[in-house]
Every structure is written in structure tokens, then in C-alpha cells.
Amino acid sequence: MLDRARTAQGEDLPGAVGFPPPDDALWTWVAGAGVDSVELKVLLRPGPGTGTRFTVRHATRVRQRRLYLMDTPDLVLARAGVHVRLRDRGRDRWDVTVRRRGEGPVADLPRPAGARVELDVLPGHAFHSTELREVVDVDRALACRDGRLDTREVLTAAQTALLDEAAPGVATLHAHGPLAVERVTVPRPRCRLPHARHERCRFPGGRVLEEFSARCAPAEAADVARAVTRFLALHDAAPAQEQRTKSAAWLDELLRAAGV
């Protein structure tokens, strides 16, 4: 776990949202961590029209997503850092992801064939994850969501093995959610970042969370952190007081709803 950087001005642009300065040892570690990619994430204070401000004069499509967390009634998997996520991408397109998250050395992660290993860097925090994602037929996805088909029936052998290694003995899973997500890709001419997006998430209880993120190669993370901070400052997008992942915020919402 990283210590939160102090808010700063001038040369320490990343410090304005809490990222370490460019010469911090974190970025050297990130560059050599052995991950496939890095995603820099900043939770924002929710406000009207944030995505529009980010994309003004550049045509872009708002993509609607609905996410379901497949877990036990008391969320044993998510509390152990394992997420089985069923995603409705619209137009009868669905996929399922098994993700294992942690904070220890990346070398200790399982790395099955076809998996993507990514490092999420937030102001004050860093998490790594191993992820396997597969497309699911719409009828099977709906049956899984509605409890008419066991979740394991839509997982590949590799996904099942990753799940069993992380959380052995977990049987029937149920759908929690949905988490409704509006995603806007921020055009590169607008932010000078190749893979930037803004997401507005609405939890089942009505709470709204907004996040700006940018994905990059590990060696580019320090420069991208500066670019992200500069872009957010230019558009008066204030960071949220507490920085955390969407998954962590969603888990808290689900635990409260379940009375766990």
C-alpha cells in the first residue's frame, strides 16, 4: 500500500490528485513489475455533465453497461479479492470475467494462459489483478443471471481453475446488482491520452460514482499520471476525498444491503 502524496502545485502536478511525483520509486517499480498494462484511475466528485465537458466538440458514443457480481449471498468471493462478473454490453452481447486481485508481489500471481495481468494505480493505492474474460451467449448469460443456470456452466476450464485456486469449495453463486455504467471514451485529440475514459456508475441503491481512467504501458505510467492530472485540472474535475476502486465501493454497497 502506498502513502497518499500531498497536494501540490507547479512541478509536482501528479500530487494535485495524489499521484507520487515523477521521480518517485513507485514508477520504477511499476515499469519493472512484469504486468501487461497499467490503468491510472481517479475517482471524481460526481457532478452534472462531467463526461460532456471532457468530450466537447468531439463526437463520441455513450456506452451503457450493466454489471452483475456472481457470488454467494454473503459475498465470500468478493471479500477474498475474487470477482466473477457477468456483463451486459448491450445489443445482446455478454461476457463473463474471473478476476483475482491482490497487493502482494506481482510475481506471486497465478498467470494462466490467455490471462491479462494489470496494475491499477490510484492516488495512494496500487492493486494488481489477473483476469480471464470470455464472451457468453445471450441466452446462457440470462439464464445464469436469473439463477436458471449454474455460473460454472458459463465459465471456461481456465476460468474455473482460477476461481477454484483462489476460493476452493465455493458452490452455487447468485447475481448481485446490477451496477449501471455509462462509459464515454475521451478522444485522444481532447486529452492527448490514447486510452482514456470517463465512467458514471449508479449503484442499485442510487449512489453515483464517477471515475476517470487511462490505460498505458508500464514504462509510460509516470508521464501518463502527469497528463491525467493536467487534463482533470484543465476541466475543473475535482478528485473525490476518498480514492478507491469501483469494485471496493460496490462491495461495500452490497455488504450493507446484505446486512453482512
N, C-alpha and C positions, 0 to 999 in steps of 0.2 A: 504494500500500500504506500502510495506517495503522499508526502505532505503537501497541503494546499499552498500554492505560491501566493505571495502578497499581490494585491492590486497595484499596478504600476503604470507609469506613463513613459513616453519617449522611446528609448531603446528597448525597453522590456515590454514590447507590445503583447506577447502572449500572456504576460502577467495580468493584463487588463481583464482577462476572464479566468485566470488561474492556471494557465499552462506554464511550465517552467521556461526560463529563458533559453535561447538557442544553444548556449554553451553548457547547459546542464547535462550531467552524466546520464540522465534518463534517455536522452535522444541517442546517445552512443549505444546504450543497452538495447533500445528499440531497433536500431539499424542492424544489430547483430543477433537479434532474438530468434531468428530462424522461422519466422512466421511468413505466410504468403502475402499478407497485406495488413495495413493499419487503418483503422477508422477513428478519426478525431471527432468527438461528439461534445456538444454544448447544449444543455437544457436552457431554454429561454423562458422568460416571464411571459405567460400567454397574453396575447393581445389581438385585437381585430386587424385583419388584413396583413399579417406579417408575411405570409407567402407571396402576396401580391407585391409588396414593397421589394421583395427580393428579386422578382422576375419582371418588373415593369418594363414595358416596351419590347419584351421578348416573349413570343408565343410559346406556351408550354402547357402540357395537359396535367390536370389534377388526377392522380390515380387513386382509386378507392380500394382499400384492403380491409378485410375482416379476419382477425386472428383468433384462433381458439387454442387454449392451452390444454393439452390432453394430460391428465394427471389423476391421482387418487383424490377422493373427496377432501382429505386433509393436506393435499399438495405435497406429498412426500418427495416427489421428484424435484420440483422447483426449489424446495428448501435445501436440497442436496446439490443444487447447481446444475441440474439436468432439466432441459426443456424439450418437450415433444410438442411441436407447434404445427397445427393444421391451418393452412392459409387459403382463404378465398380471394383470388386475384381478380375476380370479375370475369364476365363472358364465359362462364363455366370452366374456368381454369383454376385448378387447385394444386397445391403441393404440400408435402409434409417434411418437416425438418427435425432431426435429432441433434441437439447441441449440448455439449458438455463444457461448462465454464469453470475457471479457477483463477487463482492468483499466484500459484507457485511457479517454479521454473518451467518454461515452455518445453524444455527437453523431456519433462516427465509426462507430457500429454500423450494419450494414445493417438496414433495417426494412421487410421485405416486407409486403404486405397480409395482415392476419389474424394477424400475429406479436404476441407479448406480450414486452415488454421489462421485465425485472425487475432489481432491485438486491438482492443478498444481502449483508447486513451481519452479520458475525461479530465477536466480540471480537478486535480487532487487524487485521481484514481487511475489504475490500469488493470484490465482484465484480459485474459486470453481465452479463446474458445476453439473447440474442434467441432466442425459442423458437417453433417451429411444431409443433403436436400434431394428430394425426388419428386417428380410430377406424379399426381394421383388422378385417376379417372373420376369425373364429377360424381357419378352415381355411388362409387365406393367412398368418396370423401363425405358425401352427405349421409350415407349410412353410418360411417364412423362418427361423425359429429352428433348424430341423433341417437347413438347407442345401439344401433341395429347390427353393427359390425365391430368386432374387436379391433382395437387400434393396431395391434401387432399384425393384423391381416393386411394392412396397407404399408407396412414397413418392409424395406429390403432386408436381406440377410445381414448386410454390413451395418445398417441402422439398428437392427435388433441386437447385434453383438455389442455395439457401442452402448446401447441402453442397458443391457444386462451387465456389462462390465462396470458401469457407473452406479447402477442401482439394481443389484440382483434380487430376484424374488418378488418384484413388483408385478402384480397381476393386472386386473381389469382397470382401464383408465376411462375417465369421464371428461366431457368437454366443459371447460370453464371459459366464459366470455359471452359475447365477443368483445375484443378490443377493436374499435373502428379507427382506421388510419387514413388520413388524407395526405398523400405524398406529392410534392412538387419538386421536380428536378430544376435546380438553379442553373441556367445556361452558362457555359464557360465564358462567353464574352462579358457576362454580367459580373462574375466573381473571380475570373481567372483561376478557377479550380476545375480540374477535369471531371470529378465525380462528387459533386456537392448536391445536397437536397435538404429540403425543409419538410418536416412531418408534424402534423397536428393530430394528436391521439385523443380519443374520447373513451374513457373507461365506462363500463356498464353502469356505474353509479352516477355518471355525469361529469366527473372531474376531467379537466382538459390539461394535457401536457404537450409542450412544443419542443422540438429538437432540431438543431442544425447540425449536419454532419458532412464530412468529406473523407473519402477513401483515397489512399495513396500507397505507394511503395514504402517499405520501412525506412529506406535511406532518405526519403523526402519528408519525413514526419515533422521535423523541426521547422522547415520552411513553410509547410502547409499550416502548421499551428499559427504562425505569424500571419499568413494570408487569411485564415479563418477569422482571427481576432480583428484584423483590419477591416474585413468585409462587414462583420457584425457592428463594429463601431461606426462605420460609414452609414449604416442604416438604422442606427439607434436601437439595436436589438439588445436588450439588457439580459445578462445571464440570470438564471434562477438562483436563489440563495443557496439551495442545496443541489449539488450535482450528483447524479446517479443515472444508471441505465434505465431505459423504459421497462425492461424486464423486472428490475428490482422494484420499481414503483408499482407495476402491475401486480406483482406478487403480494405486496403489502395490501393493495386493494382487495385482492381475492381472499387473503387471510382474514381480513376484517369482516368481509362478507360471510365467510365460513365460520366465524367465531373461533378461529384457531389461535 
